[in-house]
Amino acid sequence: MTKYVAIVEKLVFNGKHGDYAIANCKTLVGTVTFALFEPVWLEENVPEKGTYVVLSDIRKKRAGWRAMSARYVRPEDEQQLSK
């Protein structure tokens, strides 16, 4: 599965479908949104604006890109993604 590194630009709480984040990824045109709850967000606490995240299982929706899996970037990701 392809993984993308993105930077969190905005957090939205109490959205129509729950809490979510909007991230910018250099390799995708437009922004990517992801839910801030399980099973999408795989961490215990929500990211802050400016945090790097790894997004995967990306889908194109009418409103833009949606990631179905998201987590923080870890040191081992830097090694794998630089290849």
C-alpha positions in Angstrom: 0.0 0.0 0.0 1.3 3.4 -0.9 2.1 5.8 1.9 2.2 9.6 1.7 3.7 12.1 4.1 1.6 15.1 4.7 1.5 18.1 7.1 -1.6 18.8 9.2 -2.9 22.2 8.3 -6.2 22.4 10.1 -8.2 20.5 12.8 -12.0 20.5 12.7 -13.9 19.5 15.8 -17.6 18.7 15.8 -17.8 18.4 12.1 -20.9 16.8 10.4 -19.2 13.4 10.5 -17.1 13.9 13.6 -13.6 15.3 14.2 -11.2 15.4 11.3 -8.0 16.9 10.1 -7.0 18.6 6.8 -3.5 17.9 5.6 -1.4 19.0 2.6 0.7 16.5 0.7 3.2 17.6 -1.9 2.6 14.5 -4.1 -1.2 14.9 -4.3 -3.1 17.8 -5.9 -5.3 19.3 -3.3 -5.7 18.6 0.4 -6.3 15.2 2.2 -8.8 14.8 5.0 -8.7 12.1 7.6 -10.9 11.2 10.6 -9.5 11.7 14.1 -11.0 8.6 15.5 -10.5 4.8 15.2 -10.1 2.9 12.9 -8.6 5.8 10.7 -6.5 7.7 13.3 -4.1 5.1 14.8 -2.7 7.3 17.7 -4.0 8.0 21.2 -3.8 11.8 20.9 -4.8 14.1 18.1 -2.0 15.8 16.0 -1.3 19.5 16.2 -1.2 21.9 13.3 2.2 21.5 11.6 2.6 17.9 12.5 3.9 15.4 9.9 1.7 12.4 9.4 1.7 9.2 7.3 -1.4 8.7 5.3 -2.4 5.6 3.4 -5.4 3.9 1.7 -6.1 7.2 -0.1 -9.4 7.5 -1.9 -10.7 10.2 -4.2 -14.1 11.6 -3.1 -16.2 14.4 -4.6 -14.9 16.8 -2.0 -11.3 15.8 -2.5 -8.8 13.1 -1.2 -9.6 11.1 1.9 -7.1 8.9 3.9 -8.6 5.8 5.4 -5.5 5.3 7.6 -3.3 7.9 9.4 -0.6 8.1 12.0 2.4 10.1 13.1 5.7 9.9 11.1 8.3 7.9 12.9 12.1 7.7 12.3 11.8 4.3 10.5 9.4 6.0 8.1 12.0 8.5 7.0 14.3 5.6 6.0 11.6 3.7 4.1 10.2 6.7 2.3 13.5 8.1 1.2 14.2 4.9 -0.9 
